[in-house]
Each structure stands twice: as structure tokens, then as C-alpha cells.
Amino acid sequence: MEVIIRPTTQDAVNLTARLIADAINAKPQFKLGLATGATMEAVYADLVAMNKVGEVDFSRVTTFNLDEYIGLPPEDKNSYRYYMNYHLFNHINIDMRNTNLPNGMAEDEVAEGRRYEEAIRNCGGIDLQLLGIGSDGHIGFNEPISSLASRTRAKALTPATYVQNSVYFNPPESMPRRAFTMGVGTILDAKRIVMLITGSKKAGIAAQAIEGPVTSMVTGSALQLHPNAVVILDEGSASQLTQKDYYNWVFANEPEWARYR
């Protein structure tokens, strides 16, 4: 795992967007795994701006989102399909037929999980998976005690996730209690993973995921098992890391990061 600490939230966002854009430019038929949430909105704004000036081309990119609420149709303003269209897809030159999310209205939940896994597999797998992390350490909707070998499936959401996400719903109690999510095993199959963590409120869980034990109680810790994972933080979210000097030395001195300094 590579850990990169940037001085500000915007610096962390900019680096995340640049890594994605550079990866797409190096392989136009790119398979990109996407995440949702407030942290990602600034990343998508950067990618939109880069696309507008010709710095990145999405015309041959295929995307797979991590998750979707069960029971919400795509046109619902709280669905992740709506979120992705609003923040990214409607503003870039992507073929909407190549944008994939789980079907929150699927009648057969088990079959929908299998369908999504097969779609990823048939595309040759995900080249880069973008991740955030929940306040309890979850990635996707892989809540605490999710199997680290899990695949795409329906998952009941914890009270902590409900409290964190229900603020986006009106009324809050209309938030679904279940969602489809890529499994931890599905996420770890991606060829590269980039996780973005910002804000001092995430400092404790960031330290657990990066420097703590690998545990199903903090599914984000599973990135420690991945051979090509990068975690990008701002100073606030990195404040409880014990090896900050080392991480900063690596970023400042390793040749692979020269173009991003």
C-alpha cells in the first residue's frame, strides 16, 4: 500500500483525479470502478473540467459503480444512478451504455449480484477502482463483519451508515435499509485501487484502515492485502497516522511519483 499525504483537501482531490485521468489516457478502453458520496463530488468536478479541455477522453471507457440502494429506481434523486449522471456522466463524453450500476429494482437479488459479477468479468475486470471510506471503515456497503472474500450481493446497512446517509433523504426515514454492493473480494480483484480520504473526522478510521490489523470489522483494511493500492489523504485525515514522515519521504523521493509532486 502506498500512502500519500497532501497539504490540503483540494490537493488530495486534484491528485486523485490526475491519477485517474493519466490511467485512462494510457489505456483508452479503460474499465473504471467508481464510488459515490460527498468526498467524490470534487473528484468528478475535476474530471469533468479535464474532459472539457481535452485532457482526458471517456469515449471508450466502461464504468462500474460500487453500489446502489435497493428499492430506488434510477430516476430517484437519491439513487446512485442519479448521483452519477448528475455529477459526472451527463457532463463528459462517455457512452451511457457503458456505465454500469447494480439494478436497485431487481426482483431477484441473488441473480442481480451474479449478473453484476459476470458483467465485470466479461469486460476483463476493473483496471482501477476508486474508493472512499465510511466512518466505520466500510468500503462500498461492505459493513463491519463482511467477508473479505465477499462478492456483489444485497447487504443490510448498519445504524451508523443509516445515520450518516439519511441526511440526504427527505424525510430521512425514507432511506432504504438495504443496498447492493460489490463485495470486498470483488474490489480486491481490481488491478489498481485508489482510495481518497479527507477531513479530520476520518482521521481515526483512516489510521485503523492503513496501519491497523486487517479485519472484517474495518473492511477498508483489506486494501493492505492488495499489491497495487494507493491511499491519498489530506493533512486532517492523516493526523493520526504514526508513519507520516516515512510516507512523506516516499512521495518526495520515489521516481514513480515525480510527475505528481
Protein Blocks (a to p, Z undefined) as FASTA:
>chain_A
ZZdddfblklmmmmmmmmmmmmmmmombacddddedjklmmmmmmmmmmmmnopaccklc
ccddfbdcehiafklmkbmklmmmmmmmmmcccdfklpccddfkbfblmlmmmmmmmmmm
mnopafbdcddddfkopahjldghiafkbccddddddfklmmmmmmmpccfklpcfbdcd
ddfklmmmpmbdcdddedjklmmmmmmmmmmccdfklmmlmmmmpcbbcddddfklmmmp
cklmmmmmmmmmmmklmmmZZ
